[in-house]
């Protein structure tokens, strides 16, 4: 079995989303973004904005799927239309306001405890640097999930990766890539 982590292949080339200037000093702003897989509900739609590099005249472009923070992504309308029904099986697509436009924060709520901590490379403080997986915990059918031991990563199996890649190619979506983290060359 092979597993992949969802990544953004355009980091450094596209503008990531950041907190607005108005919320920058709001210490409770981040409380509304959980990364533990629990369902989230917002009373008010959070506002985000593309990062601005004050040293550049021309700002970096936006991708269809924007980096926001580790283990999280924000989909624009085009990417939600292409991927939303599939991703929604494994989490929530919650509205966020990006410069007055509705985009969608993807909160993965499908949790599978599959990281084998005894075989993983764990650094002091408990951070899992290189995960090893208990393959019997992961279904063969398409699945997008988080593991409670590594909450800053979104994982997919081969079936889910294939489904997402087909949709991405068909619709010309930018901003989602896959990094193999387990499989033939990674098995212990």
N, C-alpha and C positions, 0 to 999 in steps of 0.2 A: 504494500500500500504506500502511495505517495501522498504527501500533504504539502500545501502551499500556504504562505501568508500573503494576504492581500496587501499590496504596496501601491505607492504612486510613483510611476516611472518618470515623472516630470519634476520631481523635487529640485528646486534650484532654478528651474526653467519657467515655472509658472508661479503666479501669486497664490500664496496660501491665505486662508481666512483667519482673521484675528478678531479679538474683541474690539468694539467701537471705542472711540475716544471717550464717549460719555460713560461707558462702563469700565474703563481701564482701572479706575481706583475703587471699583465696587468689589470688595473682598468676597461677597457672596455670589457673584456672577457665576463662578465655576461650580457652585453647589448644584446647579440644575443639570449638569452634564455628568451623569454617573457612568462609570466604565465597568460596573460589576455584573452587567447583564440583566439588571432588574428593569421592569417597564418604567418609563418616565412619562410624566404628565406636566405640561406647562400651563400656567394661568395666562402668561403673556408670551408671545412669540419672541425668543431671543434675537437680538440684532447682532449681526456680524458684518465685517467688511473685508475686502481684500487688503493685504498688507501694502503699505506705501513706503517705498524707498525714497526718502527725500533727496538723496544724492543723484537719482536718475531722473532724466527728463521724461523718458518713455517708460512707463511701468510695465512689469511683466504681465503677460496675458493670463487669462483664467483658463483652467481646464474644465471639462464637463463634470469631473469628480474632483473636488478640491480637498487638498490636505487641510486638516484643521488641528488635530492633536493626535498623539499616538493611539492607534486602535479605533480611530473615528474617521468618518469621511462625510462630506456634504455633497449631495447630488443636485445638479441643476435640473430644470424641467425636462430637458432632452434625455439625460441619463436616467431620470426617474421613470420616464415613459418606457425606455428600453429595458431597464433592469428591475424596476420597482416591484412588479408582481412576483418575481422570483425571490428577490431579497426580503420581501415582506413575510415570506414563510418562516424566516429565521430572526425577525426583529421588527422594529418600528421605523417608519419614515416620518419624522416629526418636522413640521414646518419651522423654518428659521427665516428671518428677514435679512437679506443681503442687499443693501442699498435700495430698499423699497421693493425688491423682487422676492418672490417666494422660492426658496430652495429647501432641501430636505436633509436633515441630519439623520444618519443611519445609526440606530441604536440596536446592536446585536443582542437579542435576548435568549438565543438558543445557546445553552451552556452544556458543554460536555467535559467532564473531568477525565481527561485523557493523557495529561502529562505525567510521566513516570518520574517523580522527583528523585528516586534512588539512582536512576540511570542518566538523569539530566545533569548538565554542568550548571551548578548553582554557586554563585559568588557570595561572599560574606554579606549579610543583610537579607539573604533569602531571594535575591533576584535571579531568575532563571535565565542564564546567558544563552545556553544551547539546550533546547528541550528535546527529550526523548519521549516517544509516545507509546501508549498502550493501545495497540491497533485494534484489539477486540472491543474497545469502547466506541470506536468510530464506525457508523453505518456505511454500507456500500453505496446506498442511494445518495444522491446529491445532498450536501449539507454545508451550511455556512455556520460557524460557531466560534465561541470564545471558550477559553479554558480558565477556570478560576485561579490557576497558578500563574498565568501570563495574561493579565487583563489588558495589556497594551497591544495585543495582536488579534487580528481577525483571521481565522483559518478556513480553508476550503479543502475538500477532498477532490479527487480527480474528476468525478462526475459534475460537481459544482463548478470547478474551474472550466471544464469544457463548455458547460451551458453559458457561463458568463463570457468566455472568450468568443463564442459564436454570436452572442447578442452584441458585444462590443464591436466586433468586426462588421456585422450587418448594419449597425446604426452609426458607425464612425465615432464612437465614444472615446474621449481622451481622459487620461488620469487614473487608470486602474491597470495594475500589472500584478504579477504573481512571482513570488520568490519561493523556490522549493526549499522546504526546511526538514523534510523527512521523506525517506524512500530509499531506493537502492544504494545510493552513496552515503546515506545518513543513518541507516539502520545500525544499531549496536549489536 
